[in-house]
């Protein structure tokens, strides 16, 4: 038996890929320094909540709005990189921890 669930393994993979996409492919100059801290994935792998840490406190809302508008682009890039039957729908949240 595997040590942890498939959704946990997939969420780790998605966290790495989303971080790489945001860092290298997202060409929006308004986006500051972002760290993808975690991805919570439902058990059916359909919905992903992406938690990000934003360096500047005053730019959190604008950066979060930019990421939520670019989620279609990020999801399309994920489809090219990750081989899954369904690519989960993404929603971005600020990590409060």
C-alpha positions, 0 to 999 in steps of 0.5 A: 500500500502506498504511504499517502493518497494519490491526491497528495502526490498530485498536489505536490506535483501541481505545486512545483509545476504552478510555481515554475509556470508563474516564475517563468511563463507568466509575463505580467510586470504587475506580479511581484515576488510570489511563492506557491506554498501549497495546493489542496486538491479534492479527492476526485482531482477536479478542484485545486486550491492554490495557496500563495505567499506574496512578499509585499503586503500592500500588493496582495489583493492586486496580485491575487486578482491577476493570478485569478484572471491568469488561471486559464493560461496556467491551467493550459500550461499545466495540461501541456506539462502534466499528463492527467485525464482531467486538469483541475480547476484552479483558484488562488488564495493568500496563505495566512500562515 
